[in-house]
Every structure is written in structure tokens, then in C-alpha cells.
Amino acid sequence: MNKAAIIEKINGFLIEEFEVDGDDIQPDAILKDTLQLDSLDYVDLVVSIESNFGVKLVEVDFVGISTFQTFYDLIENKLKVKA
């Protein structure tokens, strides 16, 4: 799966799951603020990633993740390791 497909898939379920406007999802936007994430939302996010991509995220994976771009990069790297 190429990066554009990864981004499209992530944005698709974020828009649906977190009821956020697609225009608000920009690579340099702050993930937590844009999605208004609380601790339970992070659990939902982890479950969504696992069900959509088959990769597991743990708490340490979110260290340094602030923008959508860094989140996309995380998922892309997880998929490369999985392959």
C-alpha cells in the first residue's frame, strides 16, 4: 500500500469515527486538537488502526506523534515492518 492510499484510508475512518470535517485534516494540523482526543478516543484510534491495517499500536508509539503527518509516517513504518 502506498503512502497516498494509507493517508486516504486513515482520513476516511477518522472522518467517520471522530466526526471531523475532512478539511480540518491537514498534514501539519495537530492530531489531538483536531480530533479532540481524550484517553478513550486514543483506544478507539488504536482499535481502528488495528482493524483497518492489521498493525498494533502501543502507548510508546504515540511519543513524538503530534501532527497528522507524523501519524501517517508511524502507520507507514509499521506497515513496512509488518511486510
mmCIF file of the N, C-alpha and C atoms, coordinates in Angstrom:
data_MODEL
# 
_entry.id   MODEL 
# 
loop_
_atom_site.group_PDB 
_atom_site.id 
_atom_site.type_symbol 
_atom_site.label_atom_id 
_atom_site.label_alt_id 
_atom_site.label_comp_id 
_atom_site.label_asym_id 
_atom_site.label_entity_id 
_atom_site.label_seq_id 
_atom_site.pdbx_PDB_ins_code 
_atom_site.Cartn_x 
_atom_site.Cartn_y 
_atom_site.Cartn_z 
_atom_site.occupancy 
_atom_site.B_iso_or_equiv 
_atom_site.pdbx_formal_charge 
_atom_site.auth_seq_id 
_atom_site.auth_comp_id 
_atom_site.auth_asym_id 
_atom_site.auth_atom_id 
_atom_site.pdbx_PDB_model_num 
ATOM 1   N N  . MET A 1 1  ? 0.857   -1.170 0.000  1.00 0.00 ? 1  MET A N  1 
ATOM 2   C CA . MET A 1 1  ? 0.000   0.000  0.000  1.00 0.00 ? 1  MET A CA 1 
ATOM 3   C C  . MET A 1 1  ? 0.909   1.239  0.000  1.00 0.00 ? 1  MET A C  1 
ATOM 4   N N  . ASN A 1 2  ? 0.649   2.134  -0.920 1.00 0.00 ? 2  ASN A N  1 
ATOM 5   C CA . ASN A 1 2  ? 1.489   3.341  -0.995 1.00 0.00 ? 2  ASN A CA 1 
ATOM 6   C C  . ASN A 1 2  ? 1.006   4.397  0.009  1.00 0.00 ? 2  ASN A C  1 
ATOM 7   N N  . LYS A 1 3  ? 1.825   5.408  0.193  1.00 0.00 ? 3  LYS A N  1 
ATOM 8   C CA . LYS A 1 3  ? 1.540   6.422  1.214  1.00 0.00 ? 3  LYS A CA 1 
ATOM 9   C C  . LYS A 1 3  ? 0.208   7.138  0.956  1.00 0.00 ? 3  LYS A C  1 
ATOM 10  N N  . ALA A 1 4  ? -0.073  7.453  -0.293 1.00 0.00 ? 4  ALA A N  1 
ATOM 11  C CA . ALA A 1 4  ? -1.333  8.144  -0.608 1.00 0.00 ? 4  ALA A CA 1 
ATOM 12  C C  . ALA A 1 4  ? -2.534  7.282  -0.211 1.00 0.00 ? 4  ALA A C  1 
ATOM 13  N N  . ALA A 1 5  ? -2.454  5.987  -0.454 1.00 0.00 ? 5  ALA A N  1 
ATOM 14  C CA . ALA A 1 5  ? -3.549  5.077  -0.086 1.00 0.00 ? 5  ALA A CA 1 
ATOM 15  C C  . ALA A 1 5  ? -3.681  4.975  1.431  1.00 0.00 ? 5  ALA A C  1 
ATOM 16  N N  . ILE A 1 6  ? -2.556  4.964  2.121  1.00 0.00 ? 6  ILE A N  1 
ATOM 17  C CA . ILE A 1 6  ? -2.575  4.922  3.585  1.00 0.00 ? 6  ILE A CA 1 
ATOM 18  C C  . ILE A 1 6  ? -3.267  6.171  4.133  1.00 0.00 ? 6  ILE A C  1 
ATOM 19  N N  . ILE A 1 7  ? -2.869  7.326  3.621  1.00 0.00 ? 7  ILE A N  1 
ATOM 20  C CA . ILE A 1 7  ? -3.444  8.598  4.078  1.00 0.00 ? 7  ILE A CA 1 
ATOM 21  C C  . ILE A 1 7  ? -4.943  8.646  3.787  1.00 0.00 ? 7  ILE A C  1 
ATOM 22  N N  . GLU A 1 8  ? -5.324  8.238  2.600  1.00 0.00 ? 8  GLU A N  1 
ATOM 23  C CA . GLU A 1 8  ? -6.741  8.248  2.229  1.00 0.00 ? 8  GLU A CA 1 
ATOM 24  C C  . GLU A 1 8  ? -7.566  7.350  3.154  1.00 0.00 ? 8  GLU A C  1 
ATOM 25  N N  . LYS A 1 9  ? -7.039  6.164  3.445  1.00 0.00 ? 9  LYS A N  1 
ATOM 26  C CA . LYS A 1 9  ? -7.753  5.223  4.301  1.00 0.00 ? 9  LYS A CA 1 
ATOM 27  C C  . LYS A 1 9  ? -7.846  5.755  5.737  1.00 0.00 ? 9  LYS A C  1 
ATOM 28  N N  . ILE A 1 10 ? -6.731  6.286  6.253  1.00 0.00 ? 10 ILE A N  1 
ATOM 29  C CA . ILE A 1 10 ? -6.745  6.856  7.608  1.00 0.00 ? 10 ILE A CA 1 
ATOM 30  C C  . ILE A 1 10 ? -7.747  8.003  7.689  1.00 0.00 ? 10 ILE A C  1 
ATOM 31  N N  . ASN A 1 11 ? -7.666  8.936  6.758  1.00 0.00 ? 11 ASN A N  1 
ATOM 32  C CA . ASN A 1 11 ? -8.572  10.087 6.777  1.00 0.00 ? 11 ASN A CA 1 
ATOM 33  C C  . ASN A 1 11 ? -10.025 9.640  6.689  1.00 0.00 ? 11 ASN A C  1 
ATOM 34  N N  . GLY A 1 12 ? -10.293 8.624  5.882  1.00 0.00 ? 12 GLY A N  1 
ATOM 35  C CA . GLY A 1 12 ? -11.654 8.125  5.735  1.00 0.00 ? 12 GLY A CA 1 
ATOM 36  C C  . GLY A 1 12 ? -12.258 7.662  7.043  1.00 0.00 ? 12 GLY A C  1 
ATOM 37  N N  . PHE A 1 13 ? -11.513 6.836  7.785  1.00 0.00 ? 13 PHE A N  1 
ATOM 38  C CA . PHE A 1 13 ? -12.112 6.374  9.033  1.00 0.00 ? 13 PHE A CA 1 
ATOM 39  C C  . PHE A 1 13 ? -12.048 7.423  10.142 1.00 0.00 ? 13 PHE A C  1 
ATOM 40  N N  . LEU A 1 14 ? -11.094 8.356  10.076 1.00 0.00 ? 14 LEU A N  1 
ATOM 41  C CA . LEU A 1 14 ? -11.078 9.432  11.067 1.00 0.00 ? 14 LEU A CA 1 
ATOM 42  C C  . LEU A 1 14 ? -12.295 10.332 10.905 1.00 0.00 ? 14 LEU A C  1 
ATOM 43  N N  . ILE A 1 15 ? -12.638 10.647 9.670  1.00 0.00 ? 15 ILE A N  1 
ATOM 44  C CA . ILE A 1 15 ? -13.809 11.487 9.393  1.00 0.00 ? 15 ILE A CA 1 
ATOM 45  C C  . ILE A 1 15 ? -15.070 10.803 9.915  1.00 0.00 ? 15 ILE A C  1 
ATOM 46  N N  . GLU A 1 16 ? -15.172 9.506  9.675  1.00 0.00 ? 16 GLU A N  1 
ATOM 47  C CA . GLU A 1 16 ? -16.359 8.766  10.099 1.00 0.00 ? 16 GLU A CA 1 
ATOM 48  C C  . GLU A 1 16 ? -16.375 8.541  11.612 1.00 0.00 ? 16 GLU A C  1 
ATOM 49  N N  . GLU A 1 17 ? -15.275 8.045  12.150 1.00 0.00 ? 17 GLU A N  1 
ATOM 50  C CA . GLU A 1 17 ? -15.203 7.662  13.561 1.00 0.00 ? 17 GLU A CA 1 
ATOM 51  C C  . GLU A 1 17 ? -15.245 8.872  14.507 1.00 0.00 ? 17 GLU A C  1 
ATOM 52  N N  . PHE A 1 18 ? -14.530 9.931  14.137 1.00 0.00 ? 18 PHE A N  1 
ATOM 53  C CA . PHE A 1 18 ? -14.405 11.078 15.034 1.00 0.00 ? 18 PHE A CA 1 
ATOM 54  C C  . PHE A 1 18 ? -15.248 12.275 14.600 1.00 0.00 ? 18 PHE A C  1 
ATOM 55  N N  . GLU A 1 19 ? -16.032 12.081 13.548 1.00 0.00 ? 19 GLU A N  1 
ATOM 56  C CA . GLU A 1 19 ? -16.965 13.099 13.063 1.00 0.00 ? 19 GLU A CA 1 
ATOM 57  C C  . GLU A 1 19 ? -16.286 14.463 12.905 1.00 0.00 ? 19 GLU A C  1 
ATOM 58  N N  . VAL A 1 20 ? -15.145 14.428 12.217 1.00 0.00 ? 20 VAL A N  1 
ATOM 59  C CA . VAL A 1 20 ? -14.385 15.644 11.968 1.00 0.00 ? 20 VAL A CA 1 
ATOM 60  C C  . VAL A 1 20 ? -14.525 16.013 10.500 1.00 0.00 ? 20 VAL A C  1 
ATOM 61  N N  . ASP A 1 21 ? -14.485 17.290 10.210 1.00 0.00 ? 21 ASP A N  1 
ATOM 62  C CA . ASP A 1 21 ? -14.551 17.774 8.844  1.00 0.00 ? 21 ASP A CA 1 
ATOM 63  C C  . ASP A 1 21 ? -13.252 17.403 8.124  1.00 0.00 ? 21 ASP A C  1 
ATOM 64  N N  . GLY A 1 22 ? -13.368 16.801 6.977  1.00 0.00 ? 22 GLY A N  1 
ATOM 65  C CA . GLY A 1 22 ? -12.194 16.399 6.208  1.00 0.00 ? 22 GLY A CA 1 
ATOM 66  C C  . GLY A 1 22 ? -11.253 17.537 5.896  1.00 0.00 ? 22 GLY A C  1 
ATOM 67  N N  . ASP A 1 23 ? -11.773 18.742 5.779  1.00 0.00 ? 23 ASP A N  1 
ATOM 68  C CA . ASP A 1 23 ? -10.930 19.915 5.508  1.00 0.00 ? 23 ASP A CA 1 
ATOM 69  C C  . ASP A 1 23 ? -10.024 20.255 6.689  1.00 0.00 ? 23 ASP A C  1 
ATOM 70  N N  . ASP A 1 24 ? -10.407 19.796 7.892  1.00 0.00 ? 24 ASP A N  1 
ATOM 71  C CA . ASP A 1 24 ? -9.600  20.070 9.081  1.00 0.00 ? 24 ASP A CA 1 
ATOM 72  C C  . ASP A 1 24 ? -8.391  19.142 9.178  1.00 0.00 ? 24 ASP A C  1 
ATOM 73  N N  . ILE A 1 25 ? -8.422  18.047 8.433  1.00 0.00 ? 25 ILE A N  1 
ATOM 74  C CA . ILE A 1 25 ? -7.326  17.082 8.475  1.00 0.00 ? 25 ILE A CA 1 
ATOM 75  C C  . ILE A 1 25 ? -6.271  17.504 7.457  1.00 0.00 ? 25 ILE A C  1 
ATOM 76  N N  . GLN A 1 26 ? -5.247  18.143 7.972  1.00 0.00 ? 26 GLN A N  1 
ATOM 77  C CA . GLN A 1 26 ? -4.117  18.614 7.167  1.00 0.00 ? 26 GLN A CA 1 
ATOM 78  C C  . GLN A 1 26 ? -2.843  18.003 7.744  1.00 0.00 ? 26 GLN A C  1 
ATOM 79  N N  . PRO A 1 27 ? -1.851  17.744 6.904  1.00 0.00 ? 27 PRO A N  1 
ATOM 80  C CA . PRO A 1 27 ? -0.626  17.101 7.400  1.00 0.00 ? 27 PRO A CA 1 
ATOM 81  C C  . PRO A 1 27 ? 0.016   17.800 8.596  1.00 0.00 ? 27 PRO A C  1 
ATOM 82  N N  . ASP A 1 28 ? -0.046  19.131 8.638  1.00 0.00 ? 28 ASP A N  1 
ATOM 83  C CA . ASP A 1 28 ? 0.605   19.845 9.734  1.00 0.00 ? 28 ASP A CA 1 
ATOM 84  C C  . ASP A 1 28 ? -0.344  20.205 10.883 1.00 0.00 ? 28 ASP A C  1 
ATOM 85  N N  . ALA A 1 29 ? -1.602  19.758 10.797 1.00 0.00 ? 29 ALA A N  1 
ATOM 86  C CA . ALA A 1 29 ? -2.561  20.011 11.875 1.00 0.00 ? 29 ALA A CA 1 
ATOM 87  C C  . ALA A 1 29 ? -2.238  19.105 13.068 1.00 0.00 ? 29 ALA A C  1 
ATOM 88  N N  . ILE A 1 30 ? -2.541  19.580 14.255 1.00 0.00 ? 30 ILE A N  1 
ATOM 89  C CA . ILE A 1 30 ? -2.286  18.818 15.475 1.00 0.00 ? 30 ILE A CA 1 
ATOM 90  C C  . ILE A 1 30 ? -3.372  17.736 15.621 1.00 0.00 ? 30 ILE A C  1 
ATOM 91  N N  . LEU A 1 31 ? -2.937  16.490 15.636 1.00 0.00 ? 31 LEU A N  1 
ATOM 92  C CA . LEU A 1 31 ? -3.841  15.339 15.678 1.00 0.00 ? 31 LEU A CA 1 
ATOM 93  C C  . LEU A 1 31 ? -4.783  15.409 16.871 1.00 0.00 ? 31 LEU A C  1 
ATOM 94  N N  . LYS A 1 32 ? -4.232  15.563 18.071 1.00 0.00 ? 32 LYS A N  1 
ATOM 95  C CA . LYS A 1 32 ? -5.035  15.547 19.298 1.00 0.00 ? 32 LYS A CA 1 
ATOM 96  C C  . LYS A 1 32 ? -6.065  16.675 19.304 1.00 0.00 ? 32 LYS A C  1 
ATOM 97  N N  . ASP A 1 33 ? -5.650  17.872 18.904 1.00 0.00 ? 33 ASP A N  1 
ATOM 98  C CA . ASP A 1 33 ? -6.559  19.018 18.922 1.00 0.00 ? 33 ASP A CA 1 
ATOM 99  C C  . ASP A 1 33 ? -7.641  18.908 17.854 1.00 0.00 ? 33 ASP A C  1 
ATOM 100 N N  . THR A 1 34 ? -7.244  18.524 16.665 1.00 0.00 ? 34 THR A N  1 
ATOM 101 C CA . THR A 1 34 ? -8.200  18.441 15.558 1.00 0.00 ? 34 THR A CA 1 
ATOM 102 C C  . THR A 1 34 ? -9.277  17.394 15.829 1.00 0.00 ? 34 THR A C  1 
ATOM 103 N N  . LEU A 1 35 ? -8.862  16.247 16.362 1.00 0.00 ? 35 LEU A N  1 
ATOM 104 C CA . LEU A 1 35 ? -9.817  15.165 16.625 1.00 0.00 ? 35 LEU A CA 1 
ATOM 105 C C  . LEU A 1 35 ? -10.435 15.258 18.012 1.00 0.00 ? 35 LEU A C  1 
ATOM 106 N N  . GLN A 1 36 ? -9.958  16.216 18.824 1.00 0.00 ? 36 GLN A N  1 
ATOM 107 C CA . GLN A 1 36 ? -10.417 16.391 20.205 1.00 0.00 ? 36 GLN A CA 1 
ATOM 108 C C  . GLN A 1 36 ? -10.336 15.069 20.970 1.00 0.00 ? 36 GLN A C  1 
ATOM 109 N N  . LEU A 1 37 ? -9.142  14.470 20.933 1.00 0.00 ? 37 LEU A N  1 
ATOM 110 C CA . LEU A 1 37 ? -8.928  13.164 21.527 1.00 0.00 ? 37 LEU A CA 1 
ATOM 111 C C  . LEU A 1 37 ? -8.792  13.221 23.044 1.00 0.00 ? 37 LEU A C  1 
ATOM 112 N N  . ASP A 1 38 ? -9.508  12.313 23.710 1.00 0.00 ? 38 ASP A N  1 
ATOM 113 C CA . ASP A 1 38 ? -9.265  12.066 25.125 1.00 0.00 ? 38 ASP A CA 1 
ATOM 114 C C  . ASP A 1 38 ? -8.726  10.641 25.232 1.00 0.00 ? 38 ASP A C  1 
ATOM 115 N N  . SER A 1 39 ? -8.510  10.153 26.429 1.00 0.00 ? 39 SER A N  1 
ATOM 116 C CA . SER A 1 39 ? -7.880  8.838  26.581 1.00 0.00 ? 39 SER A CA 1 
ATOM 117 C C  . SER A 1 39 ? -8.712  7.715  25.969 1.00 0.00 ? 39 SER A C  1 
ATOM 118 N N  . LEU A 1 40 ? -10.018 7.791  26.060 1.00 0.00 ? 40 LEU A N  1 
ATOM 119 C CA . LEU A 1 40 ? -10.865 6.761  25.454 1.00 0.00 ? 40 LEU A CA 1 
ATOM 120 C C  . LEU A 1 40 ? -10.822 6.830  23.930 1.00 0.00 ? 40 LEU A C  1 
ATOM 121 N N  . ASP A 1 41 ? -10.705 8.033  23.399 1.00 0.00 ? 41 ASP A N  1 
ATOM 122 C CA . ASP A 1 41 ? -10.606 8.194  21.947 1.00 0.00 ? 41 ASP A CA 1 
ATOM 123 C C  . ASP A 1 41 ? -9.326  7.569  21.414 1.00 0.00 ? 41 ASP A C  1 
ATOM 124 N N  . TYR A 1 42 ? -8.249  7.650  22.190 1.00 0.00 ? 42 TYR A N  1 
ATOM 125 C CA . TYR A 1 42 ? -7.000  7.014  21.760 1.00 0.00 ? 42 TYR A CA 1 
ATOM 126 C C  . TYR A 1 42 ? -7.198  5.507  21.632 1.00 0.00 ? 42 TYR A C  1 
ATOM 127 N N  . VAL A 1 43 ? -7.971  4.926  22.543 1.00 0.00 ? 43 VAL A N  1 
ATOM 128 C CA . VAL A 1 43 ? -8.268  3.491  22.453 1.00 0.00 ? 43 VAL A CA 1 
ATOM 129 C C  . VAL A 1 43 ? -9.023  3.207  21.160 1.00 0.00 ? 43 VAL A C  1 
ATOM 130 N N  . ASP A 1 44 ? -10.017 4.024  20.856 1.00 0.00 ? 44 ASP A N  1 
ATOM 131 C CA . ASP A 1 44 ? -10.769 3.864  19.606 1.00 0.00 ? 44 ASP A CA 1 
ATOM 132 C C  . ASP A 1 44 ? -9.853  3.996  18.392 1.00 0.00 ? 44 ASP A C  1 
ATOM 133 N N  . LEU A 1 45 ? -8.921  4.927  18.464 1.00 0.00 ? 45 LEU A N  1 
ATOM 134 C CA . LEU A 1 45 ? -7.978  5.138  17.365 1.00 0.00 ? 45 LEU A CA 1 
ATOM 135 C C  . LEU A 1 45 ? -7.102  3.902  17.167 1.00 0.00 ? 45 LEU A C  1 
ATOM 136 N N  . VAL A 1 46 ? -6.606  3.341  18.254 1.00 0.00 ? 46 VAL A N  1 
ATOM 137 C CA . VAL A 1 46 ? -5.770  2.140  18.184 1.00 0.00 ? 46 VAL A CA 1 
ATOM 138 C C  . VAL A 1 46 ? -6.558  0.975  17.592 1.00 0.00 ? 46 VAL A C  1 
ATOM 139 N N  . VAL A 1 47 ? -7.795  0.811  18.034 1.00 0.00 ? 47 VAL A N  1 
ATOM 140 C CA . VAL A 1 47 ? -8.648  -0.266 17.519 1.00 0.00 ? 47 VAL A CA 1 
ATOM 141 C C  . VAL A 1 47 ? -8.915  -0.064 16.027 1.00 0.00 ? 47 VAL A C  1 
ATOM 142 N N  . SER A 1 48 ? -9.171  1.159  15.625 1.00 0.00 ? 48 SER A N  1 
ATOM 143 C CA . SER A 1 48 ? -9.421  1.452  14.207 1.00 0.00 ? 48 SER A CA 1 
ATOM 144 C C  . SER A 1 48 ? -8.206  1.145  13.352 1.00 0.00 ? 48 SER A C  1 
ATOM 145 N N  . ILE A 1 49 ? -7.025  1.500  13.826 1.00 0.00 ? 49 ILE A N  1 
ATOM 146 C CA . ILE A 1 49 ? -5.798  1.212  13.072 1.00 0.00 ? 49 ILE A CA 1 
ATOM 147 C C  . ILE A 1 49 ? -5.604  -0.297 12.947 1.00 0.00 ? 49 ILE A C  1 
ATOM 148 N N  . GLU A 1 50 ? -5.815  -1.000 14.048 1.00 0.00 ? 50 GLU A N  1 
ATOM 149 C CA . GLU A 1 50 ? -5.638  -2.455 14.011 1.00 0.00 ? 50 GLU A CA 1 
ATOM 150 C C  . GLU A 1 50 ? -6.631  -3.109 13.055 1.00 0.00 ? 50 GLU A C  1 
ATOM 151 N N  . SER A 1 51 ? -7.884  -2.684 13.081 1.00 0.00 ? 51 SER A N  1 
ATOM 152 C CA . SER A 1 51 ? -8.878  -3.311 12.211 1.00 0.00 ? 51 SER A CA 1 
ATOM 153 C C  . SER A 1 51 ? -8.701  -2.917 10.743 1.00 0.00 ? 51 SER A C  1 
ATOM 154 N N  . ASN A 1 52 ? -8.202  -1.719 10.485 1.00 0.00 ? 52 ASN A N  1 
ATOM 155 C CA . ASN A 1 52 ? -8.035  -1.267 9.101  1.00 0.00 ? 52 ASN A CA 1 
ATOM 156 C C  . ASN A 1 52 ? -6.706  -1.673 8.483  1.00 0.00 ? 52 ASN A C  1 
ATOM 157 N N  . PHE A 1 53 ? -5.668  -1.810 9.307  1.00 0.00 ? 53 PHE A N  1 
ATOM 158 C CA . PHE A 1 53 ? -4.330  -2.072 8.766  1.00 0.00 ? 53 PHE A CA 1 
ATOM 159 C C  . PHE A 1 53 ? -3.684  -3.343 9.305  1.00 0.00 ? 53 PHE A C  1 
ATOM 160 N N  . GLY A 1 54 ? -4.251  -3.922 10.353 1.00 0.00 ? 54 GLY A N  1 
ATOM 161 C CA . GLY A 1 54 ? -3.677  -5.145 10.908 1.00 0.00 ? 54 GLY A CA 1 
ATOM 162 C C  . GLY A 1 54 ? -2.372  -4.923 11.653 1.00 0.00 ? 54 GLY A C  1 
ATOM 163 N N  . VAL A 1 55 ? -2.132  -3.712 12.133 1.00 0.00 ? 55 VAL A N  1 
ATOM 164 C CA . VAL A 1 55 ? -0.941  -3.427 12.930 1.00 0.00 ? 55 VAL A CA 1 
ATOM 165 C C  . VAL A 1 55 ? -1.378  -2.945 14.304 1.00 0.00 ? 55 VAL A C  1 
ATOM 166 N N  . LYS A 1 56 ? -0.588  -3.296 15.301 1.00 0.00 ? 56 LYS A N  1 
ATOM 167 C CA . LYS A 1 56 ? -0.887  -2.908 16.671 1.00 0.00 ? 56 LYS A CA 1 
ATOM 168 C C  . LYS A 1 56 ? -0.095  -1.662 17.039 1.00 0.00 ? 56 LYS A C  1 
ATOM 169 N N  . LEU A 1 57 ? -0.751  -0.781 17.757 1.00 0.00 ? 57 LEU A N  1 
ATOM 170 C CA . LEU A 1 57 ? -0.095  0.405  18.298 1.00 0.00 ? 57 LEU A CA 1 
ATOM 171 C C  . LEU A 1 57 ? -0.106  0.287  19.813 1.00 0.00 ? 57 LEU A C  1 
ATOM 172 N N  . VAL A 1 58 ? 0.983   0.695  20.423 1.00 0.00 ? 58 VAL A N  1 
ATOM 173 C CA . VAL A 1 58 ? 1.069   0.732  21.875 1.00 0.00 ? 58 VAL A CA 1 
ATOM 174 C C  . VAL A 1 58 ? 1.353   2.167  22.302 1.00 0.00 ? 58 VAL A C  1 
ATOM 175 N N  . GLU A 1 59 ? 1.247   2.409  23.578 1.00 0.00 ? 59 GLU A N  1 
ATOM 176 C CA . GLU A 1 59 ? 1.374   3.777  24.089 1.00 0.00 ? 59 GLU A CA 1 
ATOM 177 C C  . GLU A 1 59 ? 2.670   4.456  23.647 1.00 0.00 ? 59 GLU A C  1 
ATOM 178 N N  . VAL A 1 60 ? 3.759   3.721  23.679 1.00 0.00 ? 60 VAL A N  1 
ATOM 179 C CA . VAL A 1 60 ? 5.050   4.300  23.310 1.00 0.00 ? 60 VAL A CA 1 
ATOM 180 C C  . VAL A 1 60 ? 5.082   4.761  21.850 1.00 0.00 ? 60 VAL A C  1 
ATOM 181 N N  . ASP A 1 61 ? 4.257   4.165  21.000 1.00 0.00 ? 61 ASP A N  1 
ATOM 182 C CA . ASP A 1 61 ? 4.202   4.573  19.592 1.00 0.00 ? 61 ASP A CA 1 
ATOM 183 C C  . ASP A 1 61 ? 3.759   6.024  19.435 1.00 0.00 ? 61 ASP A C  1 
ATOM 184 N N  . PHE A 1 62 ? 3.009   6.528  20.398 1.00 0.00 ? 62 PHE A N  1 
ATOM 185 C CA . PHE A 1 62 ? 2.473   7.883  20.293 1.00 0.00 ? 62 PHE A CA 1 
ATOM 186 C C  . PHE A 1 62 ? 3.439   8.953  20.790 1.00 0.00 ? 62 PHE A C  1 
ATOM 187 N N  . VAL A 1 63 ? 4.570   8.535  21.350 1.00 0.00 ? 63 VAL A N  1 
ATOM 188 C CA . VAL A 1 63 ? 5.585   9.507  21.771 1.00 0.00 ? 63 VAL A CA 1 
ATOM 189 C C  . VAL A 1 63 ? 6.125   10.183 20.518 1.00 0.00 ? 63 VAL A C  1 
ATOM 190 N N  . GLY A 1 64 ? 6.056   11.477 20.484 1.00 0.00 ? 64 GLY A N  1 
ATOM 191 C CA . GLY A 1 64 ? 6.539   12.224 19.325 1.00 0.00 ? 64 GLY A CA 1 
ATOM 192 C C  . GLY A 1 64 ? 5.517   12.390 18.216 1.00 0.00 ? 64 GLY A C  1 
ATOM 193 N N  . ILE A 1 65 ? 4.353   11.800 18.372 1.00 0.00 ? 65 ILE A N  1 
ATOM 194 C CA . ILE A 1 65 ? 3.292   11.953 17.365 1.00 0.00 ? 65 ILE A CA 1 
ATOM 195 C C  . ILE A 1 65 ? 2.477   13.188 17.737 1.00 0.00 ? 65 ILE A C  1 
ATOM 196 N N  . SER A 1 66 ? 2.550   14.196 16.903 1.00 0.00 ? 66 SER A N  1 
ATOM 197 C CA . SER A 1 66 ? 1.770   15.403 17.190 1.00 0.00 ? 66 SER A CA 1 
ATOM 198 C C  . SER A 1 66 ? 0.878   15.786 16.018 1.00 0.00 ? 66 SER A C  1 
ATOM 199 N N  . THR A 1 67 ? 1.397   15.680 14.812 1.00 0.00 ? 67 THR A N  1 
ATOM 200 C CA . THR A 1 67 ? 0.632   16.089 13.632 1.00 0.00 ? 67 THR A CA 1 
ATOM 201 C C  . THR A 1 67 ? 0.093   14.866 12.887 1.00 0.00 ? 67 THR A C  1 
ATOM 202 N N  . PHE A 1 68 ? -0.797  15.140 11.973 1.00 0.00 ? 68 PHE A N  1 
ATOM 203 C CA . PHE A 1 68 ? -1.291  14.051 11.127 1.00 0.00 ? 68 PHE A CA 1 
ATOM 204 C C  . PHE A 1 68 ? -0.143  13.442 10.323 1.00 0.00 ? 68 PHE A C  1 
ATOM 205 N N  . GLN A 1 69 ? 0.796   14.281 9.871  1.00 0.00 ? 69 GLN A N  1 
ATOM 206 C CA . GLN A 1 69 ? 1.918   13.767 9.086  1.00 0.00 ? 69 GLN A CA 1 
ATOM 207 C C  . GLN A 1 69 ? 2.741   12.764 9.888  1.00 0.00 ? 69 GLN A C  1 
ATOM 208 N N  . THR A 1 70 ? 3.029   13.083 11.147 1.00 0.00 ? 70 THR A N  1 
ATOM 209 C CA . THR A 1 70 ? 3.813   12.141 11.950 1.00 0.00 ? 70 THR A CA 1 
ATOM 210 C C  . THR A 1 70 ? 3.011   10.867 12.218 1.00 0.00 ? 70 THR A C  1 
ATOM 211 N N  . PHE A 1 71 ? 1.697   10.991 12.301 1.00 0.00 ? 71 PHE A N  1 
ATOM 212 C CA . PHE A 1 71 ? 0.845   9.810  12.474 1.00 0.00 ? 71 PHE A CA 1 
ATOM 213 C C  . PHE A 1 71 ? 0.848   8.953  11.206 1.00 0.00 ? 71 PHE A C  1 
ATOM 214 N N  . TYR A 1 72 ? 0.722   9.598  10.051 1.00 0.00 ? 72 TYR A N  1 
ATOM 215 C CA . TYR A 1 72 ? 0.789   8.854  8.788  1.00 0.00 ? 72 TYR A CA 1 
ATOM 216 C C  . TYR A 1 72 ? 2.120   8.116  8.672  1.00 0.00 ? 72 TYR A C  1 
ATOM 217 N N  . ASP A 1 73 ? 3.201   8.804  9.036  1.00 0.00 ? 73 ASP A N  1 
ATOM 218 C CA . ASP A 1 73 ? 4.535   8.194  8.959  1.00 0.00 ? 73 ASP A CA 1 
ATOM 219 C C  . ASP A 1 73 ? 4.633   6.983  9.880  1.00 0.00 ? 73 ASP A C  1 
ATOM 220 N N  . LEU A 1 74 ? 4.058   7.085  11.067 1.00 0.00 ? 74 LEU A N  1 
ATOM 221 C CA . LEU A 1 74 ? 4.057   5.966  12.007 1.00 0.00 ? 74 LEU A CA 1 
ATOM 222 C C  . LEU A 1 74 ? 3.384   4.746  11.394 1.00 0.00 ? 74 LEU A C  1 
ATOM 223 N N  . ILE A 1 75 ? 2.207   4.947  10.836 1.00 0.00 ? 75 ILE A N  1 
ATOM 224 C CA . ILE A 1 75 ? 1.459   3.824  10.254 1.00 0.00 ? 75 ILE A CA 1 
ATOM 225 C C  . ILE A 1 75 ? 2.216   3.256  9.053  1.00 0.00 ? 75 ILE A C  1 
ATOM 226 N N  . GLU A 1 76 ? 2.754   4.114  8.215  1.00 0.00 ? 76 GLU A N  1 
ATOM 227 C CA . GLU A 1 76 ? 3.530   3.645  7.068  1.00 0.00 ? 76 GLU A CA 1 
ATOM 228 C C  . GLU A 1 76 ? 4.718   2.791  7.534  1.00 0.00 ? 76 GLU A C  1 
ATOM 229 N N  . ASN A 1 77 ? 5.429   3.233  8.561  1.00 0.00 ? 77 ASN A N  1 
ATOM 230 C CA . ASN A 1 77 ? 6.568   2.477  9.074  1.00 0.00 ? 77 ASN A CA 1 
ATOM 231 C C  . ASN A 1 77 ? 6.138   1.154  9.692  1.00 0.00 ? 77 ASN A C  1 
ATOM 232 N N  . LYS A 1 78 ? 5.037   1.146  10.400 1.00 0.00 ? 78 LYS A N  1 
ATOM 233 C CA . LYS A 1 78 ? 4.509   -0.096 10.979 1.00 0.00 ? 78 LYS A CA 1 
ATOM 234 C C  . LYS A 1 78 ? 4.164   -1.101 9.884  1.00 0.00 ? 78 LYS A C  1 
ATOM 235 N N  . LEU A 1 79 ? 3.580   -0.597 8.790  1.00 0.00 ? 79 LEU A N  1 
ATOM 236 C CA . LEU A 1 79 ? 3.230   -1.486 7.682  1.00 0.00 ? 79 LEU A CA 1 
ATOM 237 C C  . LEU A 1 79 ? 4.482   -2.041 6.995  1.00 0.00 ? 79 LEU A C  1 
ATOM 238 N N  . LYS A 1 80 ? 5.528   -1.237 6.890  1.00 0.00 ? 80 LYS A N  1 
ATOM 239 C CA . LYS A 1 80 ? 6.779   -1.710 6.286  1.00 0.00 ? 80 LYS A CA 1 
ATOM 240 C C  . LYS A 1 80 ? 7.398   -2.814 7.134  1.00 0.00 ? 80 LYS A C  1 
ATOM 241 N N  . VAL A 1 81 ? 7.373   -2.630 8.450  1.00 0.00 ? 81 VAL A N  1 
ATOM 242 C CA . VAL A 1 81 ? 7.923   -3.645 9.352  1.00 0.00 ? 81 VAL A CA 1 
ATOM 243 C C  . VAL A 1 81 ? 7.124   -4.926 9.258  1.00 0.00 ? 81 VAL A C  1 
ATOM 244 N N  . LYS A 1 82 ? 5.808   -4.790 9.133  1.00 0.00 ? 82 LYS A N  1 
ATOM 245 C CA . LYS A 1 82 ? 4.913   -5.946 9.061  1.00 0.00 ? 82 LYS A CA 1 
ATOM 246 C C  . LYS A 1 82 ? 5.137   -6.748 7.767  1.00 0.00 ? 82 LYS A C  1 
ATOM 247 N N  . ALA A 1 83 ? 5.476   -6.062 6.687  1.00 0.00 ? 83 ALA A N  1 
ATOM 248 C CA . ALA A 1 83 ? 5.592   -6.703 5.367  1.00 0.00 ? 83 ALA A CA 1 
ATOM 249 C C  . ALA A 1 83 ? 6.732   -7.685 5.272  1.00 0.00 ? 83 ALA A C  1 
# 
